[in-house]
Amino acid sequence: MLPPVSRVGLVLGGGGITGAAFHFGTLLALEMATGWDPDDASVIVGTSSGAFVGAMVRGDALHLDTFAGTGETQDEIHAWLNGYLYRRGTPRGAIRWLKRGLLPAIRRPSLHAVLGSPGMYRTDGLREWVADTIGPLAETWPSKPTVLVAYDVERRARVPFGTEAAPHVTLGDAVAASSAVPFVYEPVLIDGRWYADGGLASGTSADLVLACPERLDLLLVLAPLAATAPRSGGRFYEDIFDTAGRTALATELAKIRQQWPETEILVLRPDEAVLDLARPNPMSASAAIPTFLATLRSMRYELAHGSVWKVLSDHLCTTTSAIQAGRV
């Protein structure tokens, strides 16, 4: 007999193009292991690269072609990804950066010094990638609950697109805004307001699931930038970002456990083998496919771990063969 259907929340954290590769590998591994379709999630919360992957899940585009195009060699795939990721722009917005980032940071030092900073690249390619992959859905919004997180540069506040608390935007614009990494991409202007990468507020924003009208049975969190241990030979800033990611996520999960003590929570993070390929530059297109393949290998063992598999089998297994197998 199949288990009852659980209400599952899916949180996809930020992490650059290699973070998106981690998401793809992990979600495909979950689907192969359990038969669960990630699009069946009761709610999806995506930030930065997680916003892109969330759009792909809702657009039924969780497959390798989305991430590799028609390229047959590593160089061809690399060039294909770069065509979407890195559309050259003319760096602009120095005054905006001075007003919104630098001057406030002088008075009160923080990571917000990057707010509104000029970028070498435009997000036009990200919008085009979404449109080319999921078609007309890019110009509307998914019918299933979907939240993509950006950051309002002027108000210095998290903006959860897809909720009543945020302006109505298209899915393509929300992905572009959520993914506008400071210094890499110029901020995105939507209806007179500038938006930047949602990771400026939190790499995960998992607490947004508490807006669901019903308690979730399981919360799945994929956190590429919240590794639990420093990578051997890693750059100093890697541990800084991971520490910040872990701290923010821990605070968010504490809120969820306080309000929903019966909700099971499973956090999946990259192991060192994945990190060795995904770092030190998470924006490296050439590292995307190696990271994806390493994630598939690592999840074969991670998902089969006794405590992890019990959670998965209790909530996600939708096929008799998966339940009987008891392992990935």
C-alpha positions as CSV (number, residue, x, y, z in Angstrom):
1,M,0.0,0.0,0.0
2,L,1.3,3.5,-0.9
3,P,1.8,5.9,2.0
4,P,-0.5,8.9,2.3
5,V,0.4,12.0,0.3
6,S,2.5,14.4,2.3
7,R,2.5,18.2,2.1
8,V,6.1,19.0,1.1
9,G,7.8,22.3,1.0
10,L,10.9,22.8,-1.2
11,V,13.5,25.5,-0.5
12,L,16.1,26.1,-3.1
13,G,19.0,28.3,-1.9
14,G,21.4,30.5,-3.8
15,G,24.8,29.4,-5.0
16,G,25.6,30.6,-8.5
17,I,25.6,28.4,-11.6
18,T,27.2,25.6,-9.7
19,G,24.5,25.9,-7.1
20,A,21.9,25.4,-9.8
21,A,23.9,22.3,-10.9
22,F,23.7,21.0,-7.3
23,H,19.9,21.6,-7.3
24,F,19.4,19.8,-10.6
25,G,21.5,16.8,-9.5
26,T,19.9,16.6,-6.1
27,L,16.3,16.9,-7.4
28,L,16.8,14.4,-10.1
29,A,18.4,12.0,-7.6
30,L,15.4,12.4,-5.3
31,E,13.0,11.8,-8.2
32,M,14.9,8.6,-9.3
33,A,15.1,7.3,-5.8
34,T,11.5,7.9,-4.7
35,G,9.3,8.6,-7.7
36,W,8.4,11.9,-6.3
37,D,8.0,14.8,-8.8
38,P,9.4,18.1,-7.3
39,D,6.6,19.9,-9.0
40,D,4.3,18.2,-6.6
41,A,5.8,20.4,-3.8
42,S,3.0,22.3,-2.0
43,V,5.2,25.4,-2.1
44,I,8.6,26.3,-3.6
45,V,10.8,29.0,-2.2
46,G,13.7,29.9,-4.5
47,T,16.6,32.4,-4.1
48,S,19.1,33.5,-6.7
49,S,20.1,30.3,-8.6
50,G,17.3,28.6,-6.6
51,A,14.8,31.0,-8.2
52,F,15.9,29.8,-11.7
53,V,15.7,26.2,-10.7
54,G,12.3,26.8,-9.0
55,A,11.0,28.2,-12.3
56,M,12.3,25.2,-14.2
57,V,10.5,22.8,-11.8
58,R,7.2,24.6,-12.2
59,G,7.8,24.7,-15.9
60,D,8.3,21.0,-16.2
61,A,11.9,21.5,-17.3
62,L,13.9,19.6,-14.8
63,H,16.0,17.7,-17.3
64,L,19.6,17.8,-18.5
65,D,18.8,19.6,-21.7
66,T,17.8,22.6,-19.7
67,F,21.2,22.8,-18.2
68,A,23.4,21.6,-21.1
69,G,21.5,22.5,-24.3
70,T,22.4,20.4,-27.3
71,G,26.1,20.6,-26.7
72,E,28.0,17.3,-26.9
73,T,31.4,18.4,-25.5
74,Q,32.3,20.2,-22.4
75,D,33.5,23.2,-24.5
76,E,30.2,23.4,-26.4
77,I,28.1,23.2,-23.2
78,H,30.4,25.9,-21.6
79,A,29.9,28.2,-24.5
80,W,26.1,27.6,-24.5
81,L,25.8,28.4,-20.8
82,N,28.0,31.5,-21.2
83,G,25.7,32.8,-23.9
84,Y,22.9,33.0,-21.4
85,L,24.8,33.9,-18.3
86,Y,27.2,36.6,-19.5
87,R,25.6,39.2,-21.7
88,R,28.0,42.2,-21.6
89,G,26.6,45.5,-20.5
90,T,28.1,48.9,-19.9
91,P,28.8,49.3,-16.1
92,R,26.5,52.1,-14.8
93,G,24.8,53.2,-11.7
94,A,27.8,54.6,-9.8
95,I,25.6,57.3,-8.2
96,R,23.0,54.7,-7.3
97,W,25.7,52.6,-5.6
98,L,27.1,55.6,-3.8
99,K,23.6,56.5,-2.4
100,R,22.3,53.0,-1.6
101,G,25.4,51.1,-0.8
102,L,28.7,52.9,-0.1
103,L,27.5,55.9,2.0
104,P,25.2,53.9,4.3
105,A,28.0,51.3,4.7
106,I,30.4,54.0,5.9
107,R,27.9,55.0,8.6
108,R,27.1,51.4,9.4
109,P,29.5,48.8,7.9
110,S,27.8,45.7,6.5
111,L,27.5,43.5,3.4
112,H,25.0,46.0,2.1
113,A,27.9,48.0,0.8
114,V,27.3,46.2,-2.5
115,L,23.7,47.4,-2.8
116,G,23.1,48.9,-6.2
117,S,26.6,48.3,-7.4
118,P,27.3,48.4,-11.2
119,G,27.7,45.1,-12.9
120,M,29.7,43.9,-15.9
121,Y,26.8,41.9,-17.2
122,R,23.0,42.2,-17.8
123,T,20.4,39.8,-16.7
124,D,18.7,39.8,-20.2
125,G,20.2,36.4,-20.9
126,L,18.7,34.9,-17.7
127,R,15.3,36.1,-18.8
128,E,15.8,34.6,-22.2
129,W,17.0,31.3,-20.8
130,V,13.8,31.1,-18.7
131,A,11.6,32.0,-21.7
132,D,13.4,29.7,-24.1
133,T,13.0,26.8,-21.7
134,I,9.5,27.1,-20.2
135,G,7.8,29.2,-22.9
136,P,4.7,31.3,-22.1
137,L,4.9,30.6,-18.4
138,A,7.9,33.0,-18.2
139,E,5.5,35.8,-18.9
140,T,3.0,34.8,-16.2
141,W,3.2,33.0,-12.9
142,P,2.8,29.3,-11.9
143,S,-0.6,28.3,-10.6
144,K,1.0,26.4,-7.8
145,P,2.5,28.3,-4.8
146,T,5.9,29.6,-5.8
147,V,8.0,32.3,-4.1
148,L,11.1,33.8,-5.7
149,V,13.1,36.1,-3.4
150,A,14.8,39.3,-4.5
151,Y,16.1,42.3,-2.6
152,D,14.8,45.9,-2.9
153,V,17.9,48.1,-3.1
154,E,16.2,51.3,-1.9
155,R,14.1,49.9,0.9
156,R,16.9,47.4,1.9
157,A,14.3,44.7,2.3
158,R,13.5,41.1,1.2
159,V,10.9,40.9,-1.5
160,P,9.0,37.6,-1.8
161,F,7.7,37.7,-5.4
162,G,4.7,35.4,-5.7
163,T,3.1,36.5,-2.5
164,E,0.5,39.2,-1.7
165,A,3.3,41.2,0.0
166,A,5.2,41.8,-3.2
167,P,4.4,43.5,-6.5
168,H,3.1,41.4,-9.4
169,V,5.8,40.5,-11.8
170,T,6.5,37.9,-14.5
171,L,8.3,34.8,-13.6
172,G,11.1,35.7,-16.0
173,D,11.6,39.1,-14.3
174,A,11.5,37.6,-10.9
175,V,14.3,35.1,-11.8
176,A,16.4,37.9,-13.2
177,A,15.9,40.1,-10.2
178,S,16.5,37.3,-7.7
179,S,19.7,36.3,-9.5
180,A,21.3,39.8,-9.9
181,V,24.5,39.1,-8.0
182,P,26.2,42.4,-7.0
183,F,29.2,43.4,-9.1
184,V,28.5,40.6,-11.6
185,Y,25.0,41.7,-12.8
186,E,23.5,45.2,-12.8
187,P,20.4,45.5,-10.6
188,V,17.1,44.9,-12.3
189,L,14.6,47.7,-12.7
190,I,10.9,46.7,-12.4
191,D,8.2,49.3,-12.2
192,G,10.5,52.0,-11.0
193,R,12.3,50.0,-8.3
194,W,15.7,48.4,-8.4
195,Y,16.2,44.8,-7.2
196,A,19.3,42.7,-6.5
197,D,20.1,39.2,-5.6
198,G,17.8,37.8,-2.9
199,G,20.8,36.3,-1.2
200,L,21.5,39.7,0.3
201,A,18.7,39.0,2.8
202,S,19.3,35.2,3.2
203,G,20.7,32.4,1.0
204,T,17.5,30.4,1.7
205,S,14.6,32.4,3.2
206,A,13.2,29.1,4.4
207,D,10.9,30.9,7.0
208,L,8.7,32.1,4.1
209,V,7.0,28.7,4.1
210,L,5.3,29.7,7.3
211,A,2.9,31.7,5.2
212,C,1.4,28.5,3.9
213,P,-2.2,28.1,5.1
214,E,-1.6,24.5,6.3
215,R,1.3,23.0,8.1
216,L,3.8,21.1,6.0
217,D,4.6,17.5,6.7
218,L,8.1,17.7,5.3
219,L,10.4,20.6,4.5
220,L,13.2,19.9,2.0
221,V,16.0,22.5,2.0
222,L,18.8,22.4,-0.6
223,A,21.6,24.7,0.6
224,P,24.6,25.0,-1.7
225,L,26.1,27.9,0.2
226,A,25.7,26.5,3.7
227,A,28.3,23.7,3.8
228,T,28.9,22.3,7.2
229,A,32.8,22.1,7.1
230,P,35.5,24.1,5.4
231,R,36.7,22.7,2.1
232,S,40.3,21.5,2.2
233,G,42.4,24.2,0.4
234,G,39.3,26.5,0.1
235,R,39.6,30.2,-0.2
236,F,39.0,32.3,2.9
237,Y,35.8,33.8,1.6
238,E,34.2,30.3,1.1
239,D,33.9,29.7,4.8
240,I,32.7,33.2,5.4
241,F,29.8,32.7,3.0
242,D,29.1,29.2,4.3
243,T,29.0,30.4,7.9
244,A,26.6,33.2,7.0
245,G,24.4,30.8,5.1
246,R,24.4,28.3,8.0
247,T,23.6,31.0,10.5
248,A,20.7,32.4,8.5
249,L,19.3,29.0,7.8
250,A,19.6,27.9,11.5
251,T,17.6,31.0,12.5
252,E,14.9,30.3,9.9
253,L,14.6,26.6,10.8
254,A,14.3,27.5,14.5
255,K,11.3,29.7,13.6
256,I,9.7,26.9,11.6
257,R,10.3,24.3,14.4
258,Q,8.7,26.7,16.9
259,Q,5.6,27.1,14.9
260,W,5.4,23.7,13.3
261,P,7.1,21.3,15.8
262,E,5.7,18.2,14.0
263,T,7.1,19.2,10.6
264,E,10.1,17.0,9.6
265,I,13.0,19.0,8.1
266,L,15.7,17.6,5.8
267,V,18.6,19.8,4.7
268,L,20.8,18.6,1.8
269,R,24.2,20.3,1.3
270,P,27.1,19.7,-1.0
271,D,29.8,17.4,0.3
272,E,33.5,18.1,-0.1
273,A,33.7,16.2,-3.4
274,V,31.0,18.4,-4.9
275,L,32.5,21.6,-3.3
276,D,35.9,20.8,-4.9
277,L,34.2,21.2,-8.3
278,A,31.7,23.9,-7.4
279,R,34.3,26.2,-5.8
280,P,36.1,28.6,-5.6
281,N,34.0,30.4,-8.3
282,P,30.3,29.4,-8.1
283,M,29.7,31.5,-11.2
284,S,32.0,29.4,-13.4
285,A,30.0,27.9,-16.3
286,S,32.8,25.4,-17.0
287,A,32.2,23.9,-13.5
288,A,28.5,23.4,-13.9
289,I,28.3,19.9,-15.5
290,P,31.2,18.4,-13.4
291,T,29.3,19.7,-10.3
292,F,26.0,18.2,-11.5
293,L,27.7,14.8,-12.1
294,A,29.4,14.9,-8.7
295,T,26.1,15.7,-7.0
296,L,24.4,12.7,-8.6
297,R,27.2,10.5,-7.3
298,S,27.2,12.0,-3.8
299,M,23.4,11.8,-3.5
300,R,23.4,8.1,-4.3
301,Y,25.0,7.7,-0.8
302,E,23.5,10.6,1.0
303,L,19.9,9.7,0.2
304,A,20.5,6.0,1.1
305,H,21.7,6.9,4.6
306,G,19.3,5.2,7.1
307,S,18.0,8.4,8.8
308,V,17.6,10.2,5.5
309,W,15.9,7.4,3.7
310,K,13.4,6.9,6.5
311,V,12.3,10.5,6.0
312,L,12.1,10.1,2.2
313,S,10.2,6.8,2.4
314,D,7.7,8.3,4.9
315,H,6.9,11.3,2.8
316,L,8.1,11.0,-0.8
317,C,8.0,7.4,-2.0
318,T,5.3,7.2,-4.6
319,T,6.2,3.9,-6.3
320,T,6.0,0.4,-4.9
321,S,9.5,-0.4,-6.3
322,A,11.1,2.5,-4.5
323,I,9.4,1.6,-1.2
324,Q,10.5,-2.0,-1.5
325,A,14.0,-1.1,-2.5
326,G,14.5,1.0,0.7
327,R,17.5,2.6,-0.8
328,V,18.6,4.7,-3.8
